[in-house]
Amino acid sequence: MLKSTDKGDTWNVIGLSEVLNFGAIKVHPLNSNIVYAAGMGYRSKSVNKGIYKSTNAGATWTKVLFVSDSTSGMDVSIDNSDINIVYAAMWQRIRPPSVSSTGGLTSGLYRSSNGGQNWTLLGATNGLPAPSATTGRISINVGKGNSSFVYSIYKTTTGNNISGVYKSTNKGLNWTSLATIPPSSGFDWYFGLIETDPINVNILYVGSVDVYKTTNNGAAWINLTNAYSGSFDQQHPDQHVLWINPLNTQSMINGNDGGIFTTSNGGTNWSKKYDLPISQYYAACIDFINPLKKYGGTQDNGSHGSINAGPAGWEVLYGGDGFHCAVDYTNSNVIYMESQNGGVGRSDDGGNNFNDIATGLDLTRTNWSSPYMLDIQNPSIVYFGSYVLNKSTNKGNNWTVISPDLTKGANGRLGTITCMSNSVLPSTQRVIYTGADDGRVMVTTNSGTNWTEITTGLPVRYVTDVVTDKRNPAIAYVTLSGFNMDLSNTHIFRTTNYGANWVNITSNLLNVPANSLIIDYNKDSTLFVGTDAGVYYTSRLGASWAQLGTGLPNAPVFDLVYHQATAKLIAATHGRSMFELDISNLPSGINNNSEIATEFSLKQNYPNPFNPSTNISFEIKQKSFITLKVFDLTGKVVATLVSGIKAEGSYSVKFNGENLSSGLYFYKLESDNGNNEVKKMILLK
């Protein structure tokens, strides 16, 4: 629990760290020292679930209601006129790894008339549903204009719909069911919005996929948002919160999966507020040819791209929930994007149009965020993970399964591939690592012909990332979550022998999920990791970690992308949008100097693209020791074209890529005083 006394500029922890998750926090309108918190606790069973109360503005807390270690405090509402009356909605819900329970016998609505010292379970004798194995999430709201009026919503696990909306006119002692219920979504456990008009307590608002309003005790419900009837800049599905201006009830602010929307005419028209950087990114990618262009997939808001190569040029390119993305490293017009459960598509015109390429994939069992990747040497080869590994040699037009089940098998909600990485051996055989949500890690060293399980030595937890060192495929890293098992401590492991042995390199990292790992190929021992508590780096292969940079909000970082040539690290946060950091002061190698070199100039190679040779020209303005090197995408030096003292003048050298694979390469001209200039070129065979 955190508290701010300066309008949110700074925050201080005030306790209840053991609770972890909260469903609601309410400050008493008659005495701001009295605060109630609905504690959800861990996803699994926990004694920290329940309702907590503070009488000294959060300095200390007391648990005032506990039902069971499987029953969370989900909502709490306070009587506006009586300091002793408080209501609590308790929800039986646990989320172990393989199943999701959204209700049970201990779900119920409780009432206290003495400030939480004693509680009464409200049920059939009060006009509310009796305890049932199908009772799901419950929400509660006390009328702001008249606290005798109290409303509640009950959800059922049968279809996960709204089962009833109830009203009390005597402070929760007796209840009646409204005439009808608003339309349900089939996943109403996700919603808890219930709000009364601050002036007229007979006007009620309920949230599901849309916001519904009734003025006649539920005889009719008016859809105020119609999220699927227009564009998502007018409204968005999945409603979570509604604020009604007490001075002008036509003015409302609505919060949903699309952000913040406002209306000044009671919901007839809505306007989206775009000035809040609050996108929840699952994944990101970068155009390696034009690194100003970045892309990412977001929760319930599709996949976006900065197709105009600038911070203001972002557009929605692909619908649904957005997940993994990729850009062909030889052709910026070829872009891959994905919606939930494997809905992958490809654009051949820079994101203007997309074609579905999921046809032919084995999607029998897929992760919500299904991973895919381009081959390290041939961008026409694409790999896609469901529970098996699928391979395409023509950019997704056709697919072939190249593995057995790479998970531990179907087990409820478990049994899907979550991450993958590929490299290449001198024999041209591909080395591919995969990780799964059930903790299984697999590897092939012969392009998928044979697979070996390498889970021994790793905790059995959700694998968030697996990364192979492209300089030496025997070296690989695994990052782990732990939320779905309520475990922590060890989150990063390293192997140097294809997973035969693993070493824990979590060291001093915070005990939070690690989500994404980047290898700095300019240094043997430098790694970057995105965690639920920000970005950290090590220059000692995990012997110790330090927080990287400043200015990154305190938000989970779900994905990291590194553009080695320009030393730009991209952090995709789940809730605070996307950030970029110049880390040229950390690694060495093919980083651009922040100042344009004054003693030389580097020209663009010609021809470009080329096969197999191209000419690189440069001009020296003063006598210097000069090096001209060519790097591949990993930062590895593939050729040194010049190394020595050069007099003032113009020069041209030929680079031959006959023995190299097609792809993007960088060439860097550098002087002995550290000034350098980098350009890119494409070898296309």
C-alpha positions in Angstrom: 0.0 0.0 0.0 1.3 3.4 -1.0 0.2 6.9 0.1 0.8 10.4 -1.3 0.2 13.6 0.5 1.3 15.9 -2.3 -1.3 15.0 -5.0 0.7 12.1 -6.4 4.1 13.8 -6.8 5.7 11.5 -4.3 4.6 8.2 -2.7 5.5 6.3 0.5 4.9 2.7 1.4 2.6 2.5 4.4 2.4 -1.3 5.0 0.4 -4.3 3.9 3.2 -5.5 1.5 2.3 -9.0 2.4 -1.1 -8.6 0.8 0.4 -8.0 -2.6 -2.9 -7.3 -4.5 -5.9 -5.1 -3.7 -9.4 -5.0 -5.1 -10.4 -1.6 -3.6 -9.3 1.2 -1.3 -11.9 3.5 0.3 -11.3 6.5 2.5 -14.2 7.4 4.9 -15.9 10.6 3.7 -16.7 11.5 7.4 -13.2 10.9 8.8 -10.2 10.6 6.4 -8.2 8.8 9.1 -10.5 5.8 8.5 -9.4 3.7 5.5 -10.6 0.3 4.4 -8.7 -1.9 1.9 -10.0 -5.0 0.2 -7.0 -7.4 0.1 -6.9 -10.0 -2.7 -3.6 -11.6 -1.6 -1.7 -14.1 -3.7 -3.3 -15.9 -6.7 -3.1 -19.1 -4.7 -4.2 -19.7 -1.1 -3.1 -17.1 1.3 -3.9 -16.1 4.9 -3.4 -12.4 3.8 -6.7 -12.2 2.0 -9.4 -10.2 3.6 -10.6 -6.7 4.6 -8.1 -4.4 6.3 -8.9 -1.2 8.3 -6.7 1.7 9.4 -7.9 4.4 11.9 -4.8 6.5 11.6 -4.6 7.3 7.8 -2.6 4.2 7.0 0.0 4.3 9.7 -1.1 0.9 11.0 -3.6 -1.7 9.8 -5.8 -4.3 11.3 -7.5 -7.2 9.4 -11.2 -6.9 10.3 -12.6 -9.6 8.0 -11.2 -13.0 7.0 -13.3 -15.7 5.4 -10.8 -18.3 4.1 -7.4 -18.6 2.5 -9.2 -18.9 -0.9 -11.5 -15.9 -0.5 -10.2 -12.4 -1.5 -11.5 -9.0 -0.5 -12.7 -7.7 -3.8 -14.7 -4.6 -3.0 -15.6 -2.4 -0.1 -18.1 0.5 0.2 -18.7 2.9 3.1 -22.0 4.4 4.3 -21.7 8.2 3.7 -23.7 9.2 6.7 -22.9 6.6 9.3 -19.3 6.0 10.3 -20.0 2.5 11.5 -21.7 0.9 8.5 -19.4 -0.7 5.9 -20.0 -3.3 3.2 -17.5 -5.9 1.9 -17.7 -8.1 -1.2 -15.7 -11.3 -0.8 -14.7 -13.4 -3.8 -13.6 -17.0 -3.7 -11.0 -17.1 -6.4 -7.6 -18.8 -6.8 -5.5 -19.0 -9.9 -3.1 -22.0 -9.7 -1.0 -22.6 -12.8 -3.3 -25.0 -14.7 -6.8 -23.8 -13.8 -8.8 -20.6 -13.1 -11.4 -20.6 -10.4 -13.8 -17.6 -10.6 -16.3 -18.4 -7.8 -17.5 -20.6 -5.0 -19.4 -21.1 -1.8 -17.5 -18.5 0.2 -18.2 -15.7 -2.2 -20.6 -13.3 -0.5 -21.6 -9.8 0.5 -20.9 -8.8 4.2 -22.2 -5.9 6.2 -20.9 -4.4 9.5 -22.7 -1.9 11.7 -19.9 -1.3 14.1 -17.0 -0.3 12.0 -15.8 -3.8 11.0 -15.7 -5.3 14.5 -18.4 -7.8 13.6 -19.8 -8.8 10.2 -23.0 -10.4 8.9 -23.2 -12.4 5.7 -26.1 -11.2 3.7 -28.1 -13.9 1.8 -31.5 -15.3 1.0 -33.1 -14.0 4.2 -32.1 -10.5 3.1 -33.2 -10.9 -0.5 -29.8 -11.7 -1.9 -28.6 -15.0 -3.5 -27.8 -17.8 -1.0 -24.2 -19.0 -1.0 -23.6 -21.2 -4.0 -20.8 -23.0 -5.7 -21.5 -20.8 -8.7 -21.4 -17.5 -7.0 -18.7 -15.4 -8.6 -17.5 -11.8 -8.3 -19.6 -9.3 -6.4 -19.5 -5.5 -6.5 -21.1 -3.0 -4.1 -21.9 0.7 -4.2 -23.5 3.0 -1.6 -25.6 5.8 -3.1 -23.7 9.1 -2.8 -26.8 11.2 -2.6 -28.6 9.0 -0.1 -26.7 6.2 1.7 -29.9 4.3 2.5 -29.7 3.2 -1.1 -27.2 0.4 -1.8 -26.7 -1.5 -5.0 -24.8 -4.8 -5.7 -24.0 -6.9 -8.8 -23.6 -10.7 -8.6 -21.8 -12.7 -11.2 -22.0 -16.4 -11.8 -19.4 -18.9 -12.8 -22.0 -20.4 -15.1 -21.1 -18.7 -18.3 -19.3 -16.0 -16.3 -22.2 -13.6 -16.7 -24.1 -11.2 -14.6 -26.7 -13.2 -12.6 -28.4 -10.3 -10.9 -28.5 -6.6 -9.9 -29.9 -5.9 -6.4 -31.1 -2.8 -4.6 -31.6 -1.9 -1.0 -33.4 1.2 0.3 -32.7 0.6 4.0 -28.9 0.5 4.3 -28.4 -3.1 3.1 -30.8 -4.8 5.5 -33.3 -5.9 2.8 -32.8 -6.3 -1.0 -34.8 -6.6 -4.1 -33.8 -7.8 -7.5 -34.0 -5.3 -10.4 -36.4 -6.1 -13.1 -33.8 -7.2 -15.6 -30.0 -7.3 -15.9 -27.8 -5.6 -18.4 -26.2 -7.6 -21.2 -23.4 -9.8 -20.1 -20.1 -10.6 -21.8 -19.2 -14.2 -21.0 -16.2 -13.0 -19.0 -17.9 -10.7 -16.4 -15.5 -11.8 -13.7 -13.3 -9.1 -15.4 -15.6 -6.2 -14.5 -16.6 -4.6 -11.3 -18.0 -1.3 -12.3 -21.2 -0.2 -10.5 -21.9 3.5 -9.8 -24.9 5.6 -8.8 -25.7 9.1 -9.9 -24.4 11.5 -7.2 -27.8 13.4 -7.1 -30.4 10.9 -8.1 -29.8 7.5 -6.5 -32.4 5.8 -8.7 -30.0 6.2 -11.6 -27.6 3.3 -11.8 -24.6 2.6 -14.0 -23.2 -0.9 -14.6 -20.1 -1.8 -16.5 -19.3 -4.9 -18.7 -18.1 -4.7 -22.3 -20.1 -1.5 -22.3 -21.5 0.9 -19.7 -25.2 0.5 -19.2 -27.6 3.0 -17.5 -31.0 2.4 -15.9 -33.4 5.0 -14.6 -36.3 2.7 -13.8 -35.0 0.0 -11.5 -33.7 -2.1 -14.4 -36.9 -2.2 -16.5 -34.7 -0.9 -19.3 -31.0 -0.5 -19.8 -29.4 2.1 -22.1 -26.0 1.4 -23.7 -24.0 4.5 -23.2 -20.7 3.5 -24.9 -21.6 1.2 -27.8 -18.0 0.4 -28.0 -18.2 -1.9 -31.1 -20.5 0.5 -33.0 -17.9 3.1 -33.9 -14.1 3.6 -33.9 -12.1 3.1 -30.8 -11.2 6.8 -30.6 -14.9 7.3 -29.8 -15.2 4.5 -27.2 -13.5 1.2 -26.3 -14.8 -2.1 -24.9 -14.3 -3.4 -21.4 -15.4 -0.9 -18.8 -13.8 -0.6 -15.3 -14.4 2.8 -13.7 -16.8 5.7 -14.0 -16.6 9.1 -12.4 -19.7 11.4 -12.5 -19.2 15.1 -11.8 -21.4 15.9 -8.7 -21.8 19.4 -9.9 -22.8 18.4 -13.4 -23.9 14.8 -13.8 -23.8 15.1 -17.6 -20.0 15.3 -17.3 -18.4 11.9 -16.8 -15.0 10.3 -17.0 -14.8 6.6 -18.1 -11.8 4.3 -17.7 -11.6 1.1 -19.8 -9.2 -1.1 -21.6 -8.7 1.7 -24.2 -7.7 4.4 -21.7 -9.6 7.5 -20.6 -12.8 8.8 -22.2 -14.8 11.9 -21.3 -18.4 13.0 -22.1 -20.1 16.3 -21.5 -23.6 15.2 -22.5 -24.3 12.2 -20.4 -22.7 9.7 -22.7 -24.2 10.7 -26.1 -20.7 11.5 -27.3 -17.3 10.5 -25.9 -13.8 11.8 -26.5 -10.6 9.8 -26.0 -7.8 11.5 -24.1 -4.5 10.8 -25.8 -2.1 12.7 -23.6 -1.6 9.8 -21.1 1.3 7.4 -22.0 -0.4 4.4 -20.4 -0.2 1.7 -23.1 0.2 -1.8 -21.8 2.8 -3.4 -24.1 3.3 -7.1 -24.3 6.1 -7.0 -26.9 8.1 -4.7 -29.1 10.3 -4.8 -32.2 12.4 -2.4 -34.2 13.2 -1.9 -37.9 16.9 -2.6 -38.0 17.3 -0.8 -41.3 15.5 2.3 -40.0 15.7 2.2 -36.2 13.5 5.2 -35.8 10.6 2.9 -36.8 9.4 0.9 -33.8 6.5 -1.4 -33.3 4.7 -3.0 -30.4 1.6 -5.1 -29.4 -0.6 -3.9 -26.6 -3.3 -5.3 -24.3 -6.7 -5.0 -26.0 -5.5 -2.1 -28.2 -3.9 -3.8 -31.1 -0.4 -3.5 -32.5 1.0 -0.1 -33.2 3.9 1.3 -35.3 5.8 4.5 -35.7 5.6 4.2 -39.4 6.5 7.8 -39.9 9.8 7.3 -38.0 9.0 9.6 -35.2 7.5 9.8 -31.7 4.3 11.5 -33.0 3.8 9.1 -35.9 2.3 6.1 -34.2 -0.7 4.4 -35.8 -2.7 1.3 -35.0 -1.8 -1.3 -37.7 -3.3 -4.6 -36.5 -6.3 -5.3 -34.3 -7.3 -7.4 -31.3 -4.9 -7.8 -28.4 -1.5 -7.1 -29.8 1.5 -9.3 -29.1 4.8 -10.2 -30.8 6.0 -8.3 -33.8 8.9 -8.6 -36.2 10.4 -6.7 -39.1 12.3 -8.3 -42.0 15.9 -7.2 -41.4 16.5 -7.0 -45.2 13.2 -5.3 -46.2 11.4 -2.8 -44.0 8.2 -3.3 -45.9 7.8 -6.8 -44.5 6.2 -6.6 -41.1 4.7 -9.3 -38.9 2.1 -8.7 -36.2 -0.1 -10.8 -34.1 -3.4 -10.9 -32.2 -4.3 -13.2 -29.3 -3.9 -17.0 -29.5 -1.7 -17.1 -32.6 -3.5 -14.7 -35.0 -0.4 -13.8 -36.9 -0.4 -11.7 -40.0 2.2 -10.3 -42.5 2.3 -7.0 -44.3 4.4 -6.6 -47.5 3.8 -2.9 -47.9 5.1 -1.3 -44.7 2.0 -1.9 -42.5 -0.7 -0.6 -44.8 -2.2 -4.0 -45.4 -1.9 -7.3 -43.6 -2.6 -10.9 -44.8 -3.5 -13.7 -42.4 -0.7 -16.2 -42.3 -2.0 -18.4 -39.5 -3.6 -20.8 -42.0 -1.9 -24.1 -41.8 -0.5 -23.6 -38.3 -1.2 -26.1 -35.6 -3.2 -23.9 -33.2 -4.6 -26.8 -31.2 -3.0 -25.4 -28.1 -1.6 -21.8 -28.1 -0.5 -19.3 -25.6 -2.4 -16.0 -25.3 0.8 -14.4 -26.5 2.2 -17.0 -29.0 5.8 -16.5 -29.8 7.4 -16.4 -33.3 10.7 -15.3 -34.7 12.6 -14.9 -38.0 15.6 -17.1 -38.8 18.9 -15.4 -37.9 20.3 -15.8 -41.4 17.3 -16.1 -43.7 14.3 -13.8 -43.0 12.1 -15.8 -45.3 12.2 -18.6 -42.6 9.8 -18.0 -39.8 9.3 -20.1 -36.7 6.0 -20.1 -34.7 5.4 -21.8 -31.4 2.1 -23.3 -30.2 2.8 -26.5 -28.3 4.9 -27.7 -31.2 7.3 -25.6 -33.3 6.0 -24.7 -36.8 8.4 -23.6 -39.6 7.8 -21.7 -42.8 10.4 -21.2 -45.5 8.3 -18.6 -47.4 7.4 -15.9 -44.9 4.4 -17.8 -43.5 2.6 -18.8 -46.6 3.0 -22.4 -45.8 3.9 -24.2 -42.5 5.5 -27.5 -41.4 5.6 -28.9 -37.9 9.3 -29.6 -37.0 9.0 -30.9 -33.5 7.1 -33.1 -31.1 5.1 -31.6 -28.2 7.7 -29.2 -26.6 5.6 -28.8 -23.4 4.7 -31.3 -20.7 1.4 -31.9 -22.4 -2.0 -30.4 -22.1 -2.8 -29.6 -18.4 -5.7 -27.2 -18.1 -4.5 -23.8 -19.0 -0.9 -25.0 -19.3 1.0 -26.6 -22.1 2.0 -23.9 -24.6 5.3 -22.5 -25.9 6.0 -19.0 -24.5 9.4 -18.0 -26.0 12.1 -19.1 -28.4 15.5 -18.2 -29.7 17.6 -19.4 -32.7 21.3 -19.3 -33.7 23.4 -21.2 -36.2 26.3 -23.5 -36.1 29.3 -23.4 -38.5 27.6 -26.5 -40.2 24.6 -24.2 -40.9 22.5 -26.3 -38.7 20.1 -24.2 -36.6 20.2 -24.2 -32.8 16.7 -23.5 -31.4 15.7 -23.1 -27.8 12.1 -23.0 -26.6 10.5 -22.3 -23.2 7.0 -23.1 -22.1 4.4 -21.9 -19.5 4.8 -25.2 -17.6 8.5 -24.7 -17.1 9.8 -27.0 -19.8 12.8 -25.9 -21.8 13.9 -27.7 -25.0 16.8 -27.4 -27.5 17.6 -28.7 -30.9 21.1 -28.5 -32.4 20.1 -29.9 -35.8 17.3 -27.6 -37.1 14.6 -29.5 -35.4 15.4 -33.1 -36.3 16.1 -34.0 -32.7 15.1 -32.3 -29.5 16.4 -32.6 -26.0 14.7 -31.5 -22.7 17.0 -29.3 -20.7 14.7 -28.5 -17.8 16.9 -30.2 -15.1 18.4 -27.6 -12.8 15.7 -25.0 -13.5 12.7 -24.1 -11.3 9.4 -25.3 -12.6 7.9 -21.9 -13.4 6.6 -20.0 -16.4 9.5 -19.3 -18.8 9.3 -15.7 -20.0 12.3 -15.6 -22.2 15.1 -17.8 -23.6 18.0 -16.3 -25.4 20.9 -18.0 -27.1 24.3 -16.3 -27.5 24.6 -16.0 -31.3 28.4 -16.1 -31.0 28.3 -19.4 -29.2 25.0 -21.2 -29.3 26.0 -23.5 -26.4 25.5 -20.4 -24.2 21.9 -19.5 -23.4 19.9 -17.7 -20.8 16.4 -18.3 -19.4 14.2 -15.8 -17.5 11.4 -16.9 -15.3 8.2 -15.4 -13.9 6.6 -17.0 -10.9 3.3 -15.2 -10.4 1.1 -18.2 -11.4 2.9 -20.3 -8.7 3.4 -17.4 -6.2 7.2 -18.1 -6.2 10.1 -15.7 -6.3 13.8 -15.6 -5.7 15.5 -17.2 -8.7 14.6 -15.6 -12.1 17.7 -15.8 -14.4 19.8 -18.8 -15.4 22.7 -19.3 -17.7 24.1 -22.4 -19.5 27.3 -22.8 -21.4 26.7 -26.4 -22.6 23.3 -26.4 -24.3 21.4 -26.7 -21.1 23.2 -29.7 -19.7 23.8 -27.5 -16.6 22.3 -24.3 -15.4 23.8 -21.6 -13.2 21.6 -19.2 -11.2 22.7 -15.6 -12.0 19.8 -13.8 -10.3 22.2 -12.5 -7.7 21.0 -9.2 -6.1 18.0 -8.7 -8.4 14.6 -7.9 -6.8 12.4 -10.9 -6.3 10.0 -10.0 -9.1 9.4 -11.7 -12.5 12.2 -11.3 -15.1 10.6 -10.9 -18.5 13.1 -10.2 -21.2 16.9 -10.5 -21.6 19.3 -8.9 -24.0 23.0 -9.8 -24.7 25.4 -7.0 -25.5 27.5 -8.5 -28.2 30.1 -5.8 -27.9 31.1 -7.1 -24.5 31.3 -10.7 -23.3 29.8 -10.1 -19.9 27.1 -7.4 -20.3 23.5 -8.3 -20.1 20.3 -6.3 -19.8 17.1 -7.6 -18.2 13.5 -6.2 -18.1 11.7 -7.0 -14.9 8.5 -6.1 -13.2 10.5 -3.5 -11.3 12.3 -1.9 -14.3 15.5 -2.5 -16.3 18.7 -3.8 -14.8 22.1 -4.5 -16.3 25.2 -6.5 -15.4 28.8 -6.2 -16.7 29.8 -9.4 -14.8 27.4 -12.0 -16.2 25.0 -11.6 -13.4 27.5 -11.6 -10.5 25.7 -8.3 -9.6 23.0 -6.2 -11.1 22.4 -2.4 -11.1 19.4 -0.4 -12.2 19.9 1.1 -15.7 19.4 4.7 -16.4 16.9 7.2 -15.0 13.4 8.4 -16.1 11.8 5.0 -16.5 8.5 4.9 -14.7 8.1 2.2 -12.0 6.2 -0.2 -14.2 6.7 -3.8 -15.4 9.0 -4.1 -18.4 7.6 -6.9 -20.6 10.1 -6.7 -23.4 13.5 -5.3 -24.3 14.8 -4.6 -27.8 18.4 -3.5 -28.6 19.6 -1.8 -31.7 23.3 -2.5 -31.4 24.6 -0.1 -34.1 23.0 3.0 -32.5 23.2 1.8 -28.9 19.5 2.3 -28.4 17.7 0.1 -25.9 13.9 0.0 -26.1 11.9 -0.9 -23.0 8.2 -1.8 -23.6 6.4 -1.4 -20.3 3.0 -2.9 -19.4 1.2 0.2 -18.4 3.5 3.2 -19.1 4.1 2.9 -22.8 7.5 2.6 -24.5 10.8 4.2 -23.6 14.2 4.5 -25.3 17.6 4.8 -23.7 21.0 5.6 -25.3 23.5 3.3 -23.6 26.5 4.3 -25.7 28.3 5.2 -22.5 28.1 1.6 -21.2 29.1 -0.8 -24.0 31.9 -0.4 -26.5 32.0 -1.4 -30.1 29.8 -0.2 -33.0 28.2 2.7 -31.2 27.7 6.0 -32.9 29.5 8.9 -31.3 27.0 11.5 -30.1 28.9 14.1 -32.0 29.4 14.0 -35.8 33.0 13.2 -36.6 34.8 16.3 -37.8 38.0 14.8 -39.1 36.4 12.4 -41.5 33.2 11.6 -43.4 31.8 8.2 -44.3 29.8 7.8 -47.5 26.9 5.4 -48.3 28.2 2.2 -49.9 27.3 1.6 -53.6 25.6 -0.5 -54.8 23.2 -1.0 -52.0 21.7 -3.6 -51.7 24.7 -5.6 -53.1 25.7 -9.1 -54.1 28.4 -10.0 -53.4 30.6 -6.9 -53.5 30.1 -3.2 -52.8 32.3 -0.1 -52.6 32.7 2.0 -49.4 34.1 5.5 -49.7 35.3 7.9 -47.0 37.1 11.1 -46.7 39.9 12.0 -44.2 40.2 15.7 -43.3 43.3 15.3 -41.1 46.0 12.7 -40.7 44.7 10.0 -38.3 44.8 6.4 -37.3 41.7 5.0 -38.9 39.8 1.7 -38.7 37.0 0.6 -41.0 35.1 -2.5 -39.8 32.0 -4.4 -40.9 29.6 -5.9 -38.3 26.7 -8.2 -38.5 23.4 -7.7 -36.6 24.8 -9.3 -33.5 27.7 -6.8 -33.3 30.3 -9.4 -34.4 33.1 -8.0 -36.6 33.0 -9.9 -39.9 35.6 -7.8 -41.7 38.3 -5.2 -41.0 38.8 -3.3 -44.2 41.2 -0.5 -43.0 43.5 -0.4 -40.0 46.3 2.1 -40.1 47.4 5.8 -40.4 45.8 7.6 -43.3 46.7 11.0 -44.7 44.2 13.6 -45.6 42.3 12.6 -48.8 39.5 10.5 -50.2 39.5 6.7 -50.2 37.5 3.8 -51.5 37.6 0.2 -50.5 35.8 -2.9 -51.7 33.9 -5.2 -49.4 33.2 -8.7 -50.5 30.4 -10.6 -48.8 30.7 -13.8 -50.8 31.0 -15.9 -47.7 28.4 -14.2 -45.7 24.6 -14.7 -45.5 22.0 -12.3 -46.8 21.1 -9.7 -44.2 21.7 -6.3 -42.7 25.3 -5.3 -41.9 26.9 -2.2 -40.4 30.2 -0.5 -41.3 31.9 1.8 -38.9 34.7 4.3 -39.5 36.6 5.2 -36.3 39.6 7.4 -35.5 42.1 6.9 -32.7 40.4 9.6 -30.6 37.1 7.7 -30.5 35.1 9.7 -33.1 33.2 7.3 -35.3 30.5 7.1 -37.9 28.2 4.2 -38.7 26.2 3.3 -41.8 24.2 0.3 -42.8 24.1 -1.8 -45.9 22.2 -4.9 -47.2 23.7 -8.0 -48.7 20.9 -9.6 -50.8 21.7 -12.9 -52.5 
